[in-house]
């Protein structure tokens, strides 16, 4: 499936470092995995059901406990002390509801 959507020279953003290792080794496709990609994946996980209504996977406990680094930085700059478990997907993306 990856090969059918891949064009030579493209880079694939992946959500885990082990995916990067496996895809690069087995498929010889260059992958991106860094803080920026982690932020992107965090956001996508939180709005997945809005983007793909038939999606049935739920966020894991680990996914729910992490907060976007960018959002955390902005909240801290305004002296809000918000713990990751206090944030719901509704508060993050009310426009998709």
Jmol script that loads the backbone (N, CA, C; Angstrom):
load data "model"
ATOM      1  N   UNK A   1       0.821  -1.190   0.000  1.00  0.00           N
ATOM      2  CA  UNK A   1       0.000   0.000   0.000  1.00  0.00           C
ATOM      3  C   UNK A   1       0.869   1.259   0.000  1.00  0.00           C
ATOM      4  N   UNK A   2       1.925   1.267   0.778  1.00  0.00           N
ATOM      5  CA  UNK A   2       2.802   2.435   0.811  1.00  0.00           C
ATOM      6  C   UNK A   2       3.387   2.690  -0.570  1.00  0.00           C
ATOM      7  N   UNK A   3       3.857   1.649  -1.212  1.00  0.00           N
ATOM      8  CA  UNK A   3       4.474   1.792  -2.537  1.00  0.00           C
ATOM      9  C   UNK A   3       3.491   2.370  -3.564  1.00  0.00           C
ATOM     10  N   UNK A   4       2.218   2.015  -3.477  1.00  0.00           N
ATOM     11  CA  UNK A   4       1.251   2.487  -4.469  1.00  0.00           C
ATOM     12  C   UNK A   4       0.967   3.983  -4.345  1.00  0.00           C
ATOM     13  N   UNK A   5       1.290   4.583  -3.199  1.00  0.00           N
ATOM     14  CA  UNK A   5       1.056   6.007  -2.979  1.00  0.00           C
ATOM     15  C   UNK A   5       2.361   6.798  -2.895  1.00  0.00           C
ATOM     16  N   UNK A   6       3.460   6.170  -3.192  1.00  0.00           N
ATOM     17  CA  UNK A   6       4.780   6.779  -3.051  1.00  0.00           C
ATOM     18  C   UNK A   6       5.363   7.107  -4.424  1.00  0.00           C
ATOM     19  N   UNK A   7       5.934   8.297  -4.546  1.00  0.00           N
ATOM     20  CA  UNK A   7       6.657   8.678  -5.760  1.00  0.00           C
ATOM     21  C   UNK A   7       8.118   8.884  -5.396  1.00  0.00           C
ATOM     22  N   UNK A   8       8.985   8.528  -6.308  1.00  0.00           N
ATOM     23  CA  UNK A   8      10.422   8.652  -6.081  1.00  0.00           C
ATOM     24  C   UNK A   8      10.782  10.069  -5.625  1.00  0.00           C
ATOM     25  N   UNK A   9      11.615  10.156  -4.601  1.00  0.00           N
ATOM     26  CA  UNK A   9      12.069  11.440  -4.087  1.00  0.00           C
ATOM     27  C   UNK A   9      11.227  11.982  -2.945  1.00  0.00           C
ATOM     28  N   UNK A  10      10.048  11.407  -2.726  1.00  0.00           N
ATOM     29  CA  UNK A  10       9.213  11.862  -1.618  1.00  0.00           C
ATOM     30  C   UNK A  10       9.755  11.324  -0.295  1.00  0.00           C
ATOM     31  N   UNK A  11       9.370  11.990   0.778  1.00  0.00           N
ATOM     32  CA  UNK A  11       9.687  11.518   2.120  1.00  0.00           C
ATOM     33  C   UNK A  11       8.375  11.192   2.815  1.00  0.00           C
ATOM     34  N   UNK A  12       8.382  10.161   3.598  1.00  0.00           N
ATOM     35  CA  UNK A  12       7.197   9.697   4.298  1.00  0.00           C
ATOM     36  C   UNK A  12       7.291  10.090   5.765  1.00  0.00           C
ATOM     37  N   UNK A  13       6.305  10.817   6.276  1.00  0.00           N
ATOM     38  CA  UNK A  13       6.254  11.166   7.697  1.00  0.00           C
ATOM     39  C   UNK A  13       5.630   9.994   8.445  1.00  0.00           C
ATOM     40  N   UNK A  14       6.311   9.516   9.481  1.00  0.00           N
ATOM     41  CA  UNK A  14       5.819   8.377  10.260  1.00  0.00           C
ATOM     42  C   UNK A  14       5.715   8.758  11.731  1.00  0.00           C
ATOM     43  N   UNK A  15       4.811   8.101  12.430  1.00  0.00           N
ATOM     44  CA  UNK A  15       4.514   8.448  13.812  1.00  0.00           C
ATOM     45  C   UNK A  15       5.362   7.784  14.874  1.00  0.00           C
ATOM     46  N   UNK A  16       6.232   6.870  14.472  1.00  0.00           N
ATOM     47  CA  UNK A  16       7.078   6.191  15.459  1.00  0.00           C
ATOM     48  C   UNK A  16       8.451   5.922  14.861  1.00  0.00           C
ATOM     49  N   UNK A  17       9.453   5.948  15.711  1.00  0.00           N
ATOM     50  CA  UNK A  17      10.818   5.742  15.228  1.00  0.00           C
ATOM     51  C   UNK A  17      11.024   4.328  14.699  1.00  0.00           C
ATOM     52  N   UNK A  18      10.331   3.333  15.289  1.00  0.00           N
ATOM     53  CA  UNK A  18      10.490   1.966  14.788  1.00  0.00           C
ATOM     54  C   UNK A  18       9.870   1.812  13.398  1.00  0.00           C
ATOM     55  N   UNK A  19       8.801   2.570  13.092  1.00  0.00           N
ATOM     56  CA  UNK A  19       8.252   2.554  11.734  1.00  0.00           C
ATOM     57  C   UNK A  19       9.298   3.077  10.758  1.00  0.00           C
ATOM     58  N   UNK A  20       9.962   4.155  11.134  1.00  0.00           N
ATOM     59  CA  UNK A  20      10.999   4.749  10.293  1.00  0.00           C
ATOM     60  C   UNK A  20      12.082   3.723   9.976  1.00  0.00           C
ATOM     61  N   UNK A  21      12.559   3.049  11.008  1.00  0.00           N
ATOM     62  CA  UNK A  21      13.617   2.053  10.842  1.00  0.00           C
ATOM     63  C   UNK A  21      13.186   0.927   9.907  1.00  0.00           C
ATOM     64  N   UNK A  22      12.006   0.402  10.122  1.00  0.00           N
ATOM     65  CA  UNK A  22      11.516  -0.734   9.329  1.00  0.00           C
ATOM     66  C   UNK A  22      11.264  -0.335   7.880  1.00  0.00           C
ATOM     67  N   UNK A  23      10.575   0.785   7.664  1.00  0.00           N
ATOM     68  CA  UNK A  23      10.245   1.214   6.299  1.00  0.00           C
ATOM     69  C   UNK A  23      11.503   1.547   5.515  1.00  0.00           C
ATOM     70  N   UNK A  24      12.436   2.221   6.153  1.00  0.00           N
ATOM     71  CA  UNK A  24      13.680   2.549   5.451  1.00  0.00           C
ATOM     72  C   UNK A  24      14.476   1.293   5.108  1.00  0.00           C
ATOM     73  N   UNK A  25      14.498   0.327   6.020  1.00  0.00           N
ATOM     74  CA  UNK A  25      15.261  -0.901   5.782  1.00  0.00           C
ATOM     75  C   UNK A  25      14.593  -1.805   4.744  1.00  0.00           C
ATOM     76  N   UNK A  26      13.294  -1.990   4.869  1.00  0.00           N
ATOM     77  CA  UNK A  26      12.596  -2.943   4.008  1.00  0.00           C
ATOM     78  C   UNK A  26      12.174  -2.359   2.658  1.00  0.00           C
ATOM     79  N   UNK A  27      11.690  -1.104   2.662  1.00  0.00           N
ATOM     80  CA  UNK A  27      11.155  -0.516   1.432  1.00  0.00           C
ATOM     81  C   UNK A  27      12.098   0.493   0.783  1.00  0.00           C
ATOM     82  N   UNK A  28      13.163   0.835   1.491  1.00  0.00           N
ATOM     83  CA  UNK A  28      14.139   1.810   0.968  1.00  0.00           C
ATOM     84  C   UNK A  28      13.470   3.163   0.661  1.00  0.00           C
ATOM     85  N   UNK A  29      12.537   3.565   1.505  1.00  0.00           N
ATOM     86  CA  UNK A  29      11.867   4.858   1.391  1.00  0.00           C
ATOM     87  C   UNK A  29      12.335   5.725   2.547  1.00  0.00           C
ATOM     88  N   UNK A  30      12.840   6.928   2.235  1.00  0.00           N
ATOM     89  CA  UNK A  30      13.315   7.823   3.276  1.00  0.00           C
ATOM     90  C   UNK A  30      12.128   8.337   4.092  1.00  0.00           C
ATOM     91  N   UNK A  31      12.223   8.245   5.427  1.00  0.00           N
ATOM     92  CA  UNK A  31      11.141   8.651   6.319  1.00  0.00           C
ATOM     93  C   UNK A  31      11.571   9.794   7.224  1.00  0.00           C
ATOM     94  N   UNK A  32      10.591  10.575   7.639  1.00  0.00           N
ATOM     95  CA  UNK A  32      10.804  11.656   8.596  1.00  0.00           C
ATOM     96  C   UNK A  32      10.180  11.271   9.921  1.00  0.00           C
ATOM     97  N   UNK A  33      10.929  11.440  10.985  1.00  0.00           N
ATOM     98  CA  UNK A  33      10.395  11.274  12.332  1.00  0.00           C
ATOM     99  C   UNK A  33      11.196  12.183  13.242  1.00  0.00           C
ATOM    100  N   UNK A  34      10.566  13.267  13.690  1.00  0.00           N
ATOM    101  CA  UNK A  34      11.203  14.215  14.594  1.00  0.00           C
ATOM    102  C   UNK A  34      10.109  14.911  15.400  1.00  0.00           C
ATOM    103  N   UNK A  35      10.474  15.953  16.139  1.00  0.00           N
ATOM    104  CA  UNK A  35       9.503  16.660  16.985  1.00  0.00           C
ATOM    105  C   UNK A  35       8.355  17.246  16.162  1.00  0.00           C
ATOM    106  N   UNK A  36       8.660  17.786  14.995  1.00  0.00           N
ATOM    107  CA  UNK A  36       7.624  18.379  14.144  1.00  0.00           C
ATOM    108  C   UNK A  36       6.635  17.322  13.675  1.00  0.00           C
ATOM    109  N   UNK A  37       7.135  16.179  13.255  1.00  0.00           N
ATOM    110  CA  UNK A  37       6.262  15.093  12.806  1.00  0.00           C
ATOM    111  C   UNK A  37       5.441  14.566  13.987  1.00  0.00           C
ATOM    112  N   UNK A  38       6.043  14.493  15.155  1.00  0.00           N
ATOM    113  CA  UNK A  38       5.310  14.042  16.341  1.00  0.00           C
ATOM    114  C   UNK A  38       4.140  14.981  16.641  1.00  0.00           C
ATOM    115  N   UNK A  39       4.353  16.299  16.484  1.00  0.00           N
ATOM    116  CA  UNK A  39       3.276  17.281  16.679  1.00  0.00           C
ATOM    117  C   UNK A  39       2.152  17.048  15.674  1.00  0.00           C
ATOM    118  N   UNK A  40       2.521  16.831  14.426  1.00  0.00           N
ATOM    119  CA  UNK A  40       1.538  16.574  13.374  1.00  0.00           C
ATOM    120  C   UNK A  40       0.733  15.312  13.687  1.00  0.00           C
ATOM    121  N   UNK A  41       1.410  14.246  14.039  1.00  0.00           N
ATOM    122  CA  UNK A  41       0.734  12.981  14.335  1.00  0.00           C
ATOM    123  C   UNK A  41      -0.176  13.118  15.551  1.00  0.00           C
ATOM    124  N   UNK A  42       0.267  13.874  16.554  1.00  0.00           N
ATOM    125  CA  UNK A  42      -0.552  14.105  17.754  1.00  0.00           C
ATOM    126  C   UNK A  42      -1.869  14.758  17.349  1.00  0.00           C
ATOM    127  N   UNK A  43      -1.785  15.796  16.519  1.00  0.00           N
ATOM    128  CA  UNK A  43      -2.999  16.481  16.075  1.00  0.00           C
ATOM    129  C   UNK A  43      -3.898  15.585  15.242  1.00  0.00           C
ATOM    130  N   UNK A  44      -3.306  14.830  14.337  1.00  0.00           N
ATOM    131  CA  UNK A  44      -4.102  13.937  13.489  1.00  0.00           C
ATOM    132  C   UNK A  44      -4.818  12.872  14.311  1.00  0.00           C
ATOM    133  N   UNK A  45      -4.146  12.327  15.308  1.00  0.00           N
ATOM    134  CA  UNK A  45      -4.778  11.308  16.155  1.00  0.00           C
ATOM    135  C   UNK A  45      -6.007  11.886  16.856  1.00  0.00           C
ATOM    136  N   UNK A  46      -5.917  13.150  17.267  1.00  0.00           N
ATOM    137  CA  UNK A  46      -7.012  13.755  18.013  1.00  0.00           C
ATOM    138  C   UNK A  46      -8.200  14.149  17.148  1.00  0.00           C
ATOM    139  N   UNK A  47      -8.011  14.298  15.846  1.00  0.00           N
ATOM    140  CA  UNK A  47      -9.141  14.658  14.995  1.00  0.00           C
ATOM    141  C   UNK A  47      -9.502  13.553  14.003  1.00  0.00           C
ATOM    142  N   UNK A  48      -8.908  12.388  14.154  1.00  0.00           N
ATOM    143  CA  UNK A  48      -9.106  11.302  13.200  1.00  0.00           C
ATOM    144  C   UNK A  48     -10.581  10.976  12.972  1.00  0.00           C
ATOM    145  N   UNK A  49     -11.371  10.873  14.035  1.00  0.00           N
ATOM    146  CA  UNK A  49     -12.784  10.509  13.866  1.00  0.00           C
ATOM    147  C   UNK A  49     -13.564  11.585  13.131  1.00  0.00           C
ATOM    148  N   UNK A  50     -13.110  12.822  13.211  1.00  0.00           N
ATOM    149  CA  UNK A  50     -13.765  13.896  12.460  1.00  0.00           C
ATOM    150  C   UNK A  50     -13.385  13.842  10.985  1.00  0.00           C
ATOM    151  N   UNK A  51     -12.161  13.447  10.707  1.00  0.00           N
ATOM    152  CA  UNK A  51     -11.691  13.357   9.326  1.00  0.00           C
ATOM    153  C   UNK A  51     -12.186  12.090   8.633  1.00  0.00           C
ATOM    154  N   UNK A  52     -12.220  10.998   9.389  1.00  0.00           N
ATOM    155  CA  UNK A  52     -12.629   9.700   8.850  1.00  0.00           C
ATOM    156  C   UNK A  52     -13.711   9.138   9.787  1.00  0.00           C
ATOM    157  N   UNK A  53     -14.986   9.498   9.540  1.00  0.00           N
ATOM    158  CA  UNK A  53     -16.069   9.111  10.456  1.00  0.00           C
ATOM    159  C   UNK A  53     -16.190   7.607  10.707  1.00  0.00           C
ATOM    160  N   UNK A  54     -15.748   6.781   9.768  1.00  0.00           N
ATOM    161  CA  UNK A  54     -15.865   5.334   9.949  1.00  0.00           C
ATOM    162  C   UNK A  54     -14.737   4.768  10.812  1.00  0.00           C
ATOM    163  N   UNK A  55     -13.777   5.590  11.193  1.00  0.00           N
ATOM    164  CA  UNK A  55     -12.651   5.137  12.021  1.00  0.00           C
ATOM    165  C   UNK A  55     -13.179   4.696  13.386  1.00  0.00           C
ATOM    166  N   UNK A  56     -12.783   3.511  13.811  1.00  0.00           N
ATOM    167  CA  UNK A  56     -13.286   2.973  15.076  1.00  0.00           C
ATOM    168  C   UNK A  56     -12.217   2.909  16.160  1.00  0.00           C
ATOM    169  N   UNK A  57     -10.965   3.158  15.810  1.00  0.00           N
ATOM    170  CA  UNK A  57      -9.889   3.097  16.802  1.00  0.00           C
ATOM    171  C   UNK A  57     -10.025   4.235  17.812  1.00  0.00           C
ATOM    172  N   UNK A  58      -9.804   3.918  19.052  1.00  0.00           N
ATOM    173  CA  UNK A  58      -9.813   4.918  20.110  1.00  0.00           C
ATOM    174  C   UNK A  58      -8.386   5.313  20.435  1.00  0.00           C
ATOM    175  N   UNK A  59      -8.207   6.513  20.973  1.00  0.00           N
ATOM    176  CA  UNK A  59      -6.886   6.938  21.410  1.00  0.00           C
ATOM    177  C   UNK A  59      -6.438   6.072  22.579  1.00  0.00           C
ATOM    178  N   UNK A  60      -5.154   5.764  22.594  1.00  0.00           N
ATOM    179  CA  UNK A  60      -4.623   4.994  23.713  1.00  0.00           C
ATOM    180  C   UNK A  60      -4.469   5.904  24.926  1.00  0.00           C
ATOM    181  N   UNK A  61      -4.300   5.309  26.077  1.00  0.00           N
ATOM    182  CA  UNK A  61      -4.059   6.085  27.289  1.00  0.00           C
ATOM    183  C   UNK A  61      -2.826   6.954  27.120  1.00  0.00           C
ATOM    184  N   UNK A  62      -1.801   6.412  26.478  1.00  0.00           N
ATOM    185  CA  UNK A  62      -0.576   7.174  26.244  1.00  0.00           C
ATOM    186  C   UNK A  62      -0.845   8.383  25.354  1.00  0.00           C
ATOM    187  N   UNK A  63      -1.651   8.199  24.299  1.00  0.00           N
ATOM    188  CA  UNK A  63      -1.996   9.308  23.409  1.00  0.00           C
ATOM    189  C   UNK A  63      -2.736  10.407  24.154  1.00  0.00           C
ATOM    190  N   UNK A  64      -3.630  10.020  25.049  1.00  0.00           N
ATOM    191  CA  UNK A  64      -4.425  11.003  25.784  1.00  0.00           C
ATOM    192  C   UNK A  64      -3.585  11.771  26.797  1.00  0.00           C
ATOM    193  N   UNK A  65      -2.481  11.189  27.262  1.00  0.00           N
ATOM    194  CA  UNK A  65      -1.672  11.829  28.294  1.00  0.00           C
ATOM    195  C   UNK A  65      -0.682  12.840  27.737  1.00  0.00           C
ATOM    196  N   UNK A  66      -0.469  12.837  26.440  1.00  0.00           N
ATOM    197  CA  UNK A  66       0.477  13.768  25.842  1.00  0.00           C
ATOM    198  C   UNK A  66      -0.245  15.013  25.357  1.00  0.00           C
ATOM    199  N   UNK A  67       0.414  16.107  25.460  1.00  0.00           N
ATOM    200  CA  UNK A  67      -0.139  17.365  24.993  1.00  0.00           C
ATOM    201  C   UNK A  67       0.793  17.916  23.926  1.00  0.00           C
ATOM    202  N   UNK A  68       0.225  18.590  22.964  1.00  0.00           N
ATOM    203  CA  UNK A  68       1.019  19.243  21.941  1.00  0.00           C
ATOM    204  C   UNK A  68       2.026  20.181  22.597  1.00  0.00           C
ATOM    205  N   UNK A  69       3.275  20.085  22.178  1.00  0.00           N
ATOM    206  CA  UNK A  69       4.320  20.961  22.731  1.00  0.00           C
ATOM    207  C   UNK A  69       4.012  22.417  22.406  1.00  0.00           C
ATOM    208  N   UNK A  70       3.506  22.679  21.197  1.00  0.00           N
ATOM    209  CA  UNK A  70       3.162  24.045  20.809  1.00  0.00           C
ATOM    210  C   UNK A  70       2.049  24.608  21.668  1.00  0.00           C
ATOM    211  N   UNK A  71       0.990  23.802  21.880  1.00  0.00           N
ATOM    212  CA  UNK A  71      -0.116  24.254  22.705  1.00  0.00           C
ATOM    213  C   UNK A  71       0.346  24.484  24.143  1.00  0.00           C
ATOM    214  N   UNK A  72       1.164  23.596  24.643  1.00  0.00           N
ATOM    215  CA  UNK A  72       1.673  23.725  26.001  1.00  0.00           C
ATOM    216  C   UNK A  72       2.501  25.011  26.150  1.00  0.00           C
ATOM    217  N   UNK A  73       3.310  25.326  25.167  1.00  0.00           N
ATOM    218  CA  UNK A  73       4.125  26.535  25.182  1.00  0.00           C
ATOM    219  C   UNK A  73       3.259  27.792  25.219  1.00  0.00           C
ATOM    220  N   UNK A  74       2.213  27.813  24.382  1.00  0.00           N
ATOM    221  CA  UNK A  74       1.320  28.977  24.350  1.00  0.00           C
ATOM    222  C   UNK A  74       0.588  29.134  25.673  1.00  0.00           C
ATOM    223  N   UNK A  75       0.049  28.049  26.201  1.00  0.00           N
ATOM    224  CA  UNK A  75      -0.660  28.119  27.482  1.00  0.00           C
ATOM    225  C   UNK A  75       0.274  28.588  28.599  1.00  0.00           C
ATOM    226  N   UNK A  76       1.493  28.086  28.611  1.00  0.00           N
ATOM    227  CA  UNK A  76       2.459  28.501  29.630  1.00  0.00           C
ATOM    228  C   UNK A  76       2.802  29.979  29.510  1.00  0.00           C
ATOM    229  N   UNK A  77       2.861  30.493  28.280  1.00  0.00           N
ATOM    230  CA  UNK A  77       3.199  31.907  28.097  1.00  0.00           C
ATOM    231  C   UNK A  77       2.127  32.832  28.682  1.00  0.00           C
ATOM    232  N   UNK A  78       0.904  32.331  28.811  1.00  0.00           N
ATOM    233  CA  UNK A  78      -0.178  33.100  29.429  1.00  0.00           C
ATOM    234  C   UNK A  78      -0.423  32.687  30.877  1.00  0.00           C
ATOM    235  N   UNK A  79       0.540  31.981  31.451  1.00  0.00           N
ATOM    236  CA  UNK A  79       0.499  31.535  32.851  1.00  0.00           C
ATOM    237  C   UNK A  79      -0.649  30.581  33.158  1.00  0.00           C
ATOM    238  N   UNK A  80      -1.105  29.813  32.153  1.00  0.00           N
ATOM    239  CA  UNK A  80      -2.072  28.762  32.397  1.00  0.00           C
ATOM    240  C   UNK A  80      -1.302  27.492  32.726  1.00  0.00           C
ATOM    241  N   UNK A  81      -1.669  26.852  33.798  1.00  0.00           N
ATOM    242  CA  UNK A  81      -1.044  25.587  34.154  1.00  0.00           C
ATOM    243  C   UNK A  81      -2.035  24.477  33.835  1.00  0.00           C
ATOM    244  N   UNK A  82      -1.898  23.909  32.653  1.00  0.00           N
ATOM    245  CA  UNK A  82      -2.811  22.881  32.170  1.00  0.00           C
ATOM    246  C   UNK A  82      -2.042  21.576  32.049  1.00  0.00           C
ATOM    247  N   UNK A  83      -2.554  20.546  32.680  1.00  0.00           N
ATOM    248  CA  UNK A  83      -1.958  19.225  32.581  1.00  0.00           C
ATOM    249  C   UNK A  83      -2.525  18.533  31.338  1.00  0.00           C
ATOM    250  N   UNK A  84      -1.728  17.700  30.685  1.00  0.00           N
ATOM    251  CA  UNK A  84      -2.204  17.039  29.460  1.00  0.00           C
ATOM    252  C   UNK A  84      -3.523  16.292  29.625  1.00  0.00           C
ATOM    253  N   UNK A  85      -3.737  15.655  30.764  1.00  0.00           N
ATOM    254  CA  UNK A  85      -4.973  14.886  30.942  1.00  0.00           C
ATOM    255  C   UNK A  85      -6.210  15.778  31.100  1.00  0.00           C
ATOM    256  N   UNK A  86      -6.013  17.092  31.235  1.00  0.00           N
ATOM    257  CA  UNK A  86      -7.134  18.027  31.350  1.00  0.00           C
ATOM    258  C   UNK A  86      -7.669  18.420  29.975  1.00  0.00           C
ATOM    259  N   UNK A  87      -6.946  18.113  28.915  1.00  0.00           N
ATOM    260  CA  UNK A  87      -7.302  18.556  27.575  1.00  0.00           C
ATOM    261  C   UNK A  87      -8.136  17.494  26.878  1.00  0.00           C
ATOM    262  N   UNK A  88      -9.275  17.905  26.346  1.00  0.00           N
ATOM    263  CA  UNK A  88     -10.116  16.971  25.587  1.00  0.00           C
ATOM    264  C   UNK A  88     -10.023  17.315  24.110  1.00  0.00           C
ATOM    265  N   UNK A  89     -10.386  16.382  23.258  1.00  0.00           N
ATOM    266  CA  UNK A  89     -10.344  16.645  21.819  1.00  0.00           C
ATOM    267  C   UNK A  89     -11.362  17.718  21.443  1.00  0.00           C
ATOM    268  N   UNK A  90     -12.446  17.850  22.212  1.00  0.00           N
ATOM    269  CA  UNK A  90     -13.421  18.887  21.913  1.00  0.00           C
ATOM    270  C   UNK A  90     -12.819  20.268  22.112  1.00  0.00           C
ATOM    271  N   UNK A  91     -12.047  20.444  23.165  1.00  0.00           N
ATOM    272  CA  UNK A  91     -11.414  21.730  23.420  1.00  0.00           C
ATOM    273  C   UNK A  91     -10.356  22.042  22.377  1.00  0.00           C
ATOM    274  N   UNK A  92      -9.702  21.013  21.875  1.00  0.00           N
ATOM    275  CA  UNK A  92      -8.636  21.217  20.904  1.00  0.00           C
ATOM    276  C   UNK A  92      -9.162  21.586  19.533  1.00  0.00           C
ATOM    277  N   UNK A  93     -10.209  20.919  19.089  1.00  0.00           N
ATOM    278  CA  UNK A  93     -10.687  21.079  17.724  1.00  0.00           C
ATOM    279  C   UNK A  93     -12.202  21.223  17.688  1.00  0.00           C
ATOM    280  N   UNK A  94     -12.755  22.298  18.274  1.00  0.00           N
ATOM    281  CA  UNK A  94     -14.224  22.429  18.309  1.00  0.00           C
ATOM    282  C   UNK A  94     -14.835  22.618  16.922  1.00  0.00           C
ATOM    283  N   UNK A  95     -14.054  23.057  15.943  1.00  0.00           N
ATOM    284  CA  UNK A  95     -14.590  23.302  14.614  1.00  0.00           C
ATOM    285  C   UNK A  95     -14.956  22.028  13.873  1.00  0.00           C
ATOM    286  N   UNK A  96     -14.440  20.904  14.310  1.00  0.00           N
ATOM    287  CA  UNK A  96     -14.691  19.631  13.622  1.00  0.00           C
ATOM    288  C   UNK A  96     -15.869  18.889  14.213  1.00  0.00           C
ATOM    289  N   UNK A  97     -16.490  19.410  15.233  1.00  0.00           N
ATOM    290  CA  UNK A  97     -17.607  18.711  15.888  1.00  0.00           C
ATOM    291  C   UNK A  97     -18.910  19.019  15.206  1.00  0.00           C
TER     292      UNK A  97
END
end "model"
wireframe off; spacefill off
backbone 0.3
color backbone group
